[in-house]
Amino acid sequence: MSRLLVRLTVLLFLSLLWLGGVKNPSLAESLPDRLEAYPQWSNLPSLEQRKGEIHYPPWLAGTWQVTSTLLEQSAPLAPQIVSPGFTKNSTYLQQPVQFLVKFVDQTPLPEFNWALSDLVKNATVIVPDRRFNAEAITQAYLGQDVNITVQVKEQPSPRLITVFPQHQRLVSTVLGHSQASPDPEEFLASELTNQQFIAGTSQYLNQVETTTAYHHVGPGKITASQITAVYLSPTDPDYFVARHRPIALYRYELTLEAVPEP
């Protein structure tokens, strides 16, 4: 269990029991403001949607070779509270990790009382291939010889169950997201996920935010800055000490290069 916990915080690309939602949308923190405020984060992200997928721009469609580099990490509440595996995760600092990801066309289903005519009206959107991406990223960090399976439930919000050897499981439930396009070549996305790692009778719960700023450099190339923040679950004994403050922050630099379709 400890080996997996050391690495689980870095398996959350794109690739996410939320409390503290914004009641008044006019008071919501914008994504540009949140990125500008990093690392001075003292609250959960303001999420606009509680279900469904982020809709990515057309220039993200396709298969990409990603190079992800952890540039820095911090434990804002140390030494009182430190995320499991935080110290050992420092071995990934300045170490590029490569994996493939896919973004695919999808026609969203209407939520209620839909008919065939509703499907015709719905335009396709670009969404992540969560099963493919989860498998690729997990094996990039744990090794290609690690036998895993990933199950995905897409409605009403994405839910991934990753099964590791010895019946260890990571259950990731997306709790909500926000997105913004400051200009046609920039795209910002934030997603909050409830994470439940189960090993036998032991469980570890937390909440993870992934906030990413993508820049479309040109045909076949994208760069991005990504921040992953780990928050305590309300069931954690230290929750009322940390509340909505992150206990770990990781900042990555990403480069995406298009993989030609066969």
Residue frames as qw, qx, qy, qz and C-alpha x, y, z in Angstrom:
[[0.000, 0.885, 0.466, 0.000, 0.00, 0.00, 0.00],
 [0.320, -0.777, 0.064, 0.538, 2.79, 2.44, 0.89],
 [0.415, -0.101, 0.557, 0.712, 4.46, 2.09, -2.53],
 [0.157, 0.601, 0.645, 0.444, 1.24, 3.03, -4.29],
 [0.194, -0.902, -0.338, 0.188, 0.42, 5.91, -1.95],
 [0.432, -0.489, 0.229, 0.722, 3.83, 7.43, -2.64],
 [0.215, -0.004, 0.606, 0.766, 2.92, 7.68, -6.32],
 [0.152, 0.635, 0.756, 0.047, -0.84, 8.20, -6.36],
 [0.006, -0.818, -0.187, 0.545, -0.58, 11.99, -6.11],
 [0.030, -0.519, 0.498, 0.694, 1.28, 12.08, -9.42],
 [0.246, 0.199, 0.899, 0.302, -1.21, 9.90, -11.32],
 [0.197, 0.711, 0.575, -0.353, -3.82, 12.62, -11.59],
 [0.124, -0.159, 0.404, 0.892, -3.53, 14.12, -15.09],
 [0.336, -0.104, -0.426, -0.834, -6.65, 15.75, -16.41],
 [0.662, -0.330, -0.649, -0.176, -6.61, 14.36, -15.75],
 [0.045, 0.313, -0.386, 0.867, -10.64, 14.08, -10.35],
 [0.453, -0.656, -0.555, 0.238, -17.89, 14.31, -1.36],
 [0.320, 0.349, -0.023, 0.881, -17.02, 18.02, -2.20],
 [0.268, -0.764, -0.493, 0.319, -17.84, 20.58, 0.54],
 [0.256, -0.601, 0.008, 0.757, -17.74, 24.33, 0.44],
 [0.398, 0.460, 0.582, 0.540, -19.27, 25.01, -2.98],
 [0.049, -0.052, 0.015, 0.997, -19.78, 28.58, -4.12],
 [0.205, 0.570, 0.732, -0.312, -23.37, 29.62, -3.44],
 [0.282, 0.868, 0.139, -0.384, -23.28, 32.84, -5.45],
 [0.795, 0.341, 0.260, 0.428, -21.71, 32.50, -8.93],
 [0.213, 0.925, -0.025, 0.315, -20.87, 36.23, -8.94],
 [0.441, -0.807, 0.384, -0.078, -18.47, 35.57, -6.04],
 [0.971, 0.047, 0.151, 0.182, -16.69, 32.67, -7.74],
 [0.337, -0.682, 0.452, 0.466, -12.94, 32.89, -8.14],
 [0.709, 0.639, -0.177, -0.240, -11.98, 32.94, -11.81],
 [0.957, 0.024, 0.070, 0.281, -9.46, 30.45, -13.14],
 [0.496, 0.626, -0.168, 0.577, -6.98, 33.18, -14.22],
 [0.321, -0.771, 0.262, -0.484, -7.19, 34.66, -10.72],
 [0.910, -0.378, 0.160, -0.057, -6.62, 31.28, -9.10],
 [0.867, 0.253, -0.023, 0.428, -3.55, 30.56, -11.19],
 [0.214, 0.749, -0.183, 0.599, -2.24, 34.04, -10.50],
 [0.543, -0.708, 0.223, -0.394, -2.65, 33.49, -6.74],
 [0.971, -0.077, -0.158, 0.164, -0.67, 30.24, -6.68],
 [0.469, -0.103, -0.871, 0.101, 0.86, 29.12, -4.30],
 [0.140, -0.043, 0.502, -0.852, -1.18, 31.25, -1.89],
 [0.530, -0.264, -0.618, -0.518, -4.21, 28.96, -2.02],
 [0.143, -0.123, 0.711, -0.678, -6.38, 28.79, 1.10],
 [0.650, 0.230, 0.372, -0.621, -9.59, 27.31, -0.29],
 [0.586, 0.230, 0.755, 0.186, -11.03, 24.73, -2.66],
 [0.104, 0.006, 0.489, 0.866, -11.49, 25.81, -6.27],
 [0.475, 0.378, 0.267, -0.749, -14.69, 27.51, -7.39],
 [0.226, 0.060, 0.906, 0.354, -16.43, 24.96, -9.60],
 [0.386, 0.177, -0.153, -0.892, -19.08, 25.88, -12.15],
 [0.756, 0.047, -0.461, -0.463, -20.34, 22.41, -13.08],
 [0.561, -0.394, 0.636, -0.355, -21.12, 19.53, -10.69],
 [0.795, 0.114, 0.596, -0.015, -21.48, 16.81, -13.33],
 [0.707, 0.702, 0.081, 0.015, -20.45, 15.90, -16.85],
 [0.791, 0.010, 0.141, 0.595, -17.13, 16.46, -18.60],
 [0.119, -0.686, 0.185, 0.693, -14.90, 19.40, -19.33],
 [0.701, 0.642, 0.300, 0.075, -15.30, 20.34, -23.01],
 [0.521, -0.447, 0.320, 0.653, -11.85, 20.89, -24.49],
 [0.330, 0.719, -0.186, -0.583, -11.06, 23.03, -27.56],
 [0.897, 0.429, 0.013, -0.108, -10.79, 21.37, -30.99],
 [0.410, 0.730, -0.528, 0.144, -7.02, 21.81, -31.06],
 [0.369, -0.464, 0.751, -0.289, -6.72, 19.27, -28.21],
 [0.925, 0.156, 0.139, -0.319, -8.45, 16.49, -30.14],
 [0.714, 0.506, -0.482, 0.028, -6.31, 13.45, -30.95],
 [0.910, -0.301, -0.137, 0.249, -3.51, 11.42, -29.39],
 [0.075, 0.916, -0.292, 0.263, -0.59, 13.19, -27.71],
 [0.770, 0.010, -0.424, 0.477, 2.83, 12.25, -26.43],
 [0.332, -0.910, -0.019, -0.248, 3.09, 14.04, -23.10],
 [0.592, 0.175, -0.481, 0.623, 6.30, 14.95, -21.30],
 [0.477, -0.814, -0.192, -0.270, 5.46, 15.87, -17.70],
 [0.530, 0.245, -0.476, 0.657, 8.08, 17.37, -15.37],
 [0.501, -0.771, -0.376, 0.115, 7.51, 18.09, -11.68],
 [0.336, 0.668, -0.157, 0.645, 9.08, 21.51, -11.15],
 [0.020, -0.350, 0.550, -0.758, 8.29, 22.09, -7.49],
 [0.569, -0.468, -0.663, -0.137, 6.34, 20.76, -4.54],
 [0.043, -0.384, 0.439, -0.811, 5.37, 22.23, -1.19],
 [0.429, -0.443, -0.780, 0.107, 3.59, 21.21, 2.01],
 [0.078, -0.643, -0.031, -0.761, 1.86, 24.41, 3.20],
 [0.662, -0.632, 0.013, -0.403, 0.86, 22.97, 6.60],
 [0.835, 0.038, -0.415, 0.360, 4.10, 21.12, 7.40],
 [0.219, 0.215, -0.951, 0.042, 5.32, 19.93, 9.81],
 [0.503, -0.009, 0.548, -0.668, 1.92, 19.64, 11.49],
 [0.797, 0.349, 0.424, -0.250, 0.25, 17.97, 8.49],
 [0.042, 0.517, -0.692, -0.503, 2.07, 16.30, 5.60],
 [0.842, 0.266, -0.121, -0.453, 0.47, 14.24, 2.83],
 [0.850, -0.199, 0.478, 0.100, 1.49, 10.53, 2.72],
 [0.782, 0.289, 0.358, 0.421, 4.36, 10.02, 0.33],
 [0.165, 0.986, 0.017, -0.036, 5.12, 13.74, 0.04],
 [0.355, -0.752, 0.492, 0.258, 8.80, 13.38, 0.94],
 [0.621, -0.060, 0.711, 0.325, 9.41, 10.45, -1.39],
 [0.532, 0.749, 0.391, 0.049, 7.65, 12.24, -4.24],
 [0.063, -0.901, 0.266, 0.336, 10.62, 14.60, -4.31],
 [0.567, -0.206, 0.684, 0.411, 12.44, 11.91, -6.30],
 [0.502, 0.607, 0.569, 0.237, 10.32, 13.00, -9.28],
 [0.015, -0.909, -0.009, 0.417, 11.57, 16.60, -9.16],
 [0.157, 0.745, -0.471, -0.445, 13.07, 17.64, -12.49],
 [0.332, -0.121, 0.912, 0.206, 12.59, 14.09, -13.84],
 [0.504, 0.227, -0.313, -0.772, 10.60, 14.07, -17.13],
 [0.453, 0.116, 0.871, -0.152, 7.98, 11.34, -17.38],
 [0.300, 0.204, -0.516, -0.776, 6.41, 10.45, -20.73],
 [0.353, 0.287, 0.871, -0.186, 3.04, 8.90, -21.53],
 [0.043, -0.257, -0.625, -0.736, 0.26, 9.05, -24.11],
 [0.258, 0.401, 0.587, -0.655, -3.12, 10.72, -23.66],
 [0.094, 0.342, 0.732, 0.582, -6.18, 10.91, -25.88],
 [0.284, 0.374, 0.315, -0.825, -8.93, 13.48, -26.34],
 [0.154, 0.219, 0.889, 0.372, -11.87, 12.19, -28.37],
 [0.355, -0.172, -0.274, -0.877, -15.11, 13.36, -29.97],
 [0.016, -0.281, -0.913, 0.296, -18.25, 12.60, -27.99],
 [0.303, -0.432, -0.398, -0.751, -21.92, 13.34, -28.49],
 [0.108, -0.077, 0.697, -0.705, -23.32, 14.11, -25.03],
 [0.208, -0.437, -0.856, -0.183, -26.58, 12.40, -24.12],
 [0.337, -0.553, -0.058, -0.759, -29.49, 14.57, -22.95],
 [0.072, -0.249, 0.774, -0.578, -30.10, 14.13, -19.24],
 [0.389, 0.230, 0.743, -0.494, -33.82, 13.40, -19.08],
 [0.585, 0.568, 0.485, -0.316, -36.59, 12.16, -21.40],
 [0.002, 0.544, -0.525, -0.654, -34.36, 12.20, -24.43],
 [0.803, 0.459, 0.335, -0.178, -35.49, 11.18, -27.89],
 [0.748, 0.173, 0.367, 0.526, -33.63, 10.39, -31.11],
 [0.277, 0.860, 0.182, 0.389, -34.17, 13.99, -32.27],
 [0.424, -0.892, 0.146, 0.056, -32.24, 15.19, -29.21],
 [0.765, -0.258, 0.390, 0.443, -29.19, 13.23, -30.30],
 [0.552, 0.564, 0.348, 0.507, -29.29, 14.84, -33.72],
 [0.039, -0.966, -0.080, -0.245, -29.35, 18.29, -32.17],
 [0.634, -0.716, 0.195, 0.218, -26.39, 17.66, -29.86],
 [0.480, 0.783, -0.388, 0.077, -23.08, 18.79, -31.31],
 [0.891, -0.048, -0.305, 0.331, -19.99, 16.70, -30.62],
 [0.267, -0.920, 0.253, -0.133, -17.56, 17.87, -27.96],
 [0.592, 0.446, -0.601, 0.299, -13.93, 17.04, -27.16],
 [0.713, -0.619, 0.181, -0.276, -13.45, 15.09, -23.91],
 [0.062, -0.584, 0.808, -0.045, -10.61, 13.04, -22.40],
 [0.818, 0.022, -0.547, -0.178, -10.46, 9.30, -22.97],
 [0.477, -0.686, 0.391, -0.387, -10.35, 8.60, -19.24],
 [0.968, -0.152, 0.199, 0.000, -9.76, 4.85, -19.38],
 [0.782, 0.468, -0.087, 0.402, -6.89, 5.13, -21.86],
 [0.107, 0.790, -0.293, 0.527, -5.34, 8.09, -20.03],
 [0.667, -0.610, 0.312, -0.292, -5.57, 6.50, -16.58],
 [0.979, -0.014, 0.135, 0.153, -3.93, 3.29, -17.78],
 [0.647, 0.589, -0.117, 0.470, -1.16, 5.11, -19.65],
 [0.082, -0.794, 0.315, -0.513, -0.29, 7.46, -16.79],
 [0.809, -0.491, 0.260, -0.194, -0.42, 4.78, -14.11],
 [0.955, 0.094, 0.100, 0.262, 1.90, 2.49, -16.05],
 [0.429, 0.742, -0.196, 0.477, 4.27, 5.38, -16.80],
 [0.256, -0.728, 0.418, -0.479, 4.82, 5.85, -13.06],
 [0.784, -0.354, 0.446, -0.247, 4.46, 2.29, -11.77],
 [0.217, -0.367, 0.847, 0.317, 5.96, 0.42, -14.73],
 [0.574, 0.216, -0.465, -0.638, 4.59, -1.26, -17.83],
 [0.393, 0.038, -0.919, 0.008, 4.70, -4.67, -16.15],
 [0.216, 0.092, 0.656, -0.718, 2.18, -3.66, -13.48],
 [0.106, -0.347, -0.857, -0.367, -1.11, -5.40, -14.16],
 [0.172, 0.283, 0.417, -0.846, -4.00, -2.94, -13.74],
 [0.082, 0.511, 0.756, 0.401, -7.56, -2.60, -14.98],
 [0.067, 0.152, 0.176, -0.970, -9.58, 0.60, -15.21],
 [0.057, 0.584, 0.800, 0.123, -13.37, 0.78, -15.15],
 [0.011, -0.011, 0.017, 1.000, -15.16, 3.99, -16.08],
 [0.067, 0.675, 0.729, -0.088, -18.66, 5.16, -15.30],
 [0.252, 0.242, 0.220, 0.911, -19.46, 8.35, -17.21],
 [0.319, -0.538, -0.291, -0.724, -22.88, 9.40, -15.87],
 [0.163, 0.952, 0.257, 0.038, -23.79, 11.60, -14.12],
 [0.029, -0.911, 0.410, 0.041, -20.13, 12.44, -13.41],
 [0.684, 0.427, -0.587, 0.070, -17.01, 10.50, -14.39],
 [0.702, -0.551, 0.399, -0.210, -15.99, 7.81, -11.92],
 [0.608, 0.492, -0.624, 0.010, -12.89, 5.66, -12.37],
 [0.835, -0.453, 0.292, -0.112, -12.05, 2.47, -10.52],
 [0.463, 0.631, -0.621, 0.042, -8.43, 1.42, -10.95],
 [0.935, -0.325, 0.102, -0.102, -7.71, -2.11, -9.73],
 [0.138, 0.732, -0.663, 0.074, -4.12, -2.89, -8.81],
 [0.598, 0.108, -0.789, 0.086, -2.47, -6.22, -7.94],
 [0.237, -0.138, -0.806, 0.525, -3.58, -7.84, -4.66],
 [0.136, -0.693, -0.689, -0.166, -7.04, -6.29, -5.13],
 [0.218, -0.465, -0.211, 0.832, -5.96, -2.78, -4.17],
 [0.248, 0.691, 0.581, 0.351, -8.26, -0.15, -5.67],
 [0.118, -0.241, -0.082, 0.960, -8.29, 3.56, -6.33],
 [0.149, 0.701, 0.689, 0.109, -11.79, 5.01, -6.75],
 [0.178, -0.175, 0.060, 0.966, -11.77, 8.49, -8.29],
 [0.139, 0.719, 0.680, 0.027, -15.05, 10.41, -8.51],
 [0.208, 0.273, 0.144, 0.928, -15.19, 13.77, -10.27],
 [0.108, -0.586, -0.628, 0.500, -17.02, 16.25, -8.08],
 [0.244, 0.912, 0.265, -0.195, -17.07, 19.22, -10.44],
 [0.611, 0.040, 0.285, 0.737, -15.11, 21.37, -12.82],
 [0.164, 0.881, 0.101, -0.432, -14.64, 24.82, -14.36],
 [0.654, 0.171, 0.419, 0.607, -13.20, 25.91, -17.68],
 [0.102, 0.894, 0.070, -0.430, -12.30, 29.15, -19.46],
 [0.691, 0.337, 0.325, 0.551, -10.83, 30.32, -22.77],
 [0.197, -0.725, -0.052, 0.658, -9.15, 33.71, -22.33],
 [0.335, 0.629, -0.368, -0.597, -8.34, 33.67, -26.06],
 [0.890, 0.290, -0.167, -0.310, -8.55, 31.12, -28.92],
 [0.652, 0.418, -0.599, 0.205, -5.08, 29.71, -28.21],
 [0.021, -0.306, 0.726, -0.615, -5.43, 29.46, -24.42],
 [0.706, -0.353, -0.469, -0.397, -7.58, 27.05, -22.41],
 [0.102, -0.375, 0.692, -0.609, -7.89, 26.78, -18.62],
 [0.745, -0.262, -0.512, -0.337, -9.49, 23.87, -16.79],
 [0.152, -0.384, 0.713, -0.567, -9.92, 22.90, -13.14],
 [0.750, -0.185, -0.546, -0.324, -11.31, 19.63, -11.78],
 [0.347, -0.465, 0.627, -0.520, -11.91, 18.42, -8.23],
 [0.719, 0.043, -0.665, -0.198, -11.90, 14.70, -7.48],
 [0.703, -0.510, 0.362, -0.340, -12.69, 12.57, -4.46],
 [0.513, 0.431, -0.741, 0.025, -10.00, 9.88, -4.09],
 [0.803, -0.392, 0.309, -0.326, -10.52, 6.67, -2.14],
 [0.428, 0.468, -0.773, 0.003, -7.61, 4.20, -1.96],
 [0.861, -0.293, 0.181, -0.374, -8.61, 0.78, -0.63],
 [0.434, 0.416, -0.794, 0.085, -6.20, -1.98, 0.39],
 [0.365, -0.176, -0.881, 0.246, -7.86, -4.81, 2.28],
 [0.302, -0.741, -0.583, 0.139, -9.53, -3.32, 5.34],
 [0.332, -0.472, -0.053, 0.815, -7.49, -0.10, 5.12],
 [0.336, 0.787, 0.427, 0.294, -8.71, 3.04, 3.36],
 [0.328, -0.354, -0.029, 0.875, -7.18, 6.42, 2.66],
 [0.246, 0.810, 0.520, 0.116, -9.38, 9.33, 1.56],
 [0.239, -0.445, 0.021, 0.863, -8.51, 12.73, 0.16],
 [0.456, 0.817, 0.330, -0.129, -9.63, 15.29, -2.38],
 [0.543, -0.186, 0.391, 0.720, -7.48, 16.35, -5.31],
 [0.346, 0.859, 0.125, -0.356, -7.65, 19.44, -7.50],
 [0.604, 0.017, 0.465, 0.647, -6.02, 19.54, -10.92],
 [0.227, 0.900, 0.156, -0.339, -5.85, 23.00, -12.48],
 [0.644, -0.001, 0.481, 0.595, -4.20, 23.36, -15.89],
 [0.259, 0.817, -0.041, -0.513, -3.43, 26.20, -18.29],
 [0.736, 0.200, 0.527, 0.374, -2.92, 25.01, -21.90],
 [0.127, 0.752, -0.214, -0.610, -1.28, 27.05, -24.64],
 [0.822, 0.442, 0.345, 0.097, -1.68, 26.07, -28.30],
 [0.371, -0.554, 0.388, 0.636, 1.79, 26.73, -29.69],
 [0.378, 0.466, -0.485, -0.636, 0.92, 25.63, -33.22],
 [0.874, 0.138, -0.300, -0.357, -0.04, 22.56, -35.26],
 [0.869, 0.060, -0.473, 0.132, 0.88, 19.46, -33.30],
 [0.484, 0.080, -0.533, 0.689, 2.30, 21.16, -30.21],
 [0.441, -0.779, -0.217, -0.389, 0.83, 22.34, -26.90],
 [0.344, 0.212, -0.633, 0.661, 2.48, 23.47, -23.69],
 [0.556, -0.656, -0.363, -0.359, 0.84, 23.60, -20.29],
 [0.043, 0.358, -0.646, 0.673, 1.35, 24.49, -16.65],
 [0.686, -0.372, -0.547, -0.302, -0.44, 22.18, -14.25],
 [0.136, -0.413, 0.612, -0.660, -0.97, 22.39, -10.49],
 [0.650, -0.298, -0.686, -0.135, -2.17, 19.48, -8.38],
 [0.223, -0.457, 0.454, -0.732, -3.42, 20.28, -4.87],
 [0.502, -0.202, -0.839, 0.051, -4.24, 17.65, -2.23],
 [0.390, -0.451, 0.186, -0.781, -6.88, 18.36, 0.43],
 [0.090, -0.050, 0.923, -0.371, -7.92, 16.34, 3.46],
 [0.369, -0.398, -0.738, -0.401, -11.21, 14.49, 3.41],
 [0.451, -0.556, 0.098, -0.691, -13.81, 15.62, 5.97],
 [0.924, -0.305, -0.209, -0.098, -13.38, 12.17, 7.55],
 [0.645, 0.310, -0.432, 0.549, -9.69, 12.83, 8.35],
 [0.549, -0.615, -0.421, 0.379, -8.86, 13.54, 12.03],
 [0.369, -0.312, 0.023, 0.875, -6.89, 16.65, 10.97],
 [0.207, 0.598, 0.580, 0.513, -9.65, 18.02, 8.73],
 [0.193, -0.925, -0.326, -0.037, -10.73, 20.76, 11.11],
 [0.486, -0.598, 0.181, 0.611, -7.12, 21.93, 11.35],
 [0.327, -0.039, 0.568, 0.754, -6.58, 22.08, 7.59],
 [0.440, 0.613, 0.373, -0.540, -10.20, 22.68, 6.53],
 [0.713, 0.665, 0.222, -0.017, -10.07, 23.79, 2.87],
 [0.003, 0.852, -0.481, -0.206, -6.36, 24.56, 2.78],
 [0.861, 0.354, -0.366, -0.018, -4.21, 22.25, 0.64],
 [0.743, -0.585, 0.311, 0.092, -1.78, 19.97, 2.47],
 [0.604, -0.189, 0.543, 0.552, 0.35, 19.40, -0.64],
 [0.454, 0.814, 0.003, -0.363, 0.96, 21.35, -3.84],
 [0.652, -0.095, 0.571, 0.489, 2.71, 20.07, -6.99],
 [0.370, 0.790, -0.068, -0.484, 3.51, 22.19, -10.05],
 [0.727, 0.075, 0.593, 0.340, 4.21, 20.50, -13.39],
 [0.226, 0.596, -0.364, -0.679, 5.38, 21.64, -16.80],
 [0.728, 0.258, 0.635, -0.020, 3.79, 19.72, -19.66],
 [0.175, 0.466, -0.527, -0.689, 4.65, 19.44, -23.32],
 [0.723, 0.307, 0.586, -0.201, 2.18, 17.70, -25.66],
 [0.093, 0.435, -0.632, -0.634, 3.25, 16.62, -29.14],
 [0.797, 0.251, 0.050, -0.547, 0.71, 15.17, -31.56],
 [0.442, -0.173, 0.864, 0.167, 0.96, 11.49, -32.46],
 [0.378, 0.220, -0.521, -0.733, -0.03, 10.88, -36.11],
 [0.791, 0.075, 0.391, -0.466, -3.14, 8.77, -36.48],
 [0.416, -0.151, 0.841, 0.311, -2.50, 5.39, -38.21]]
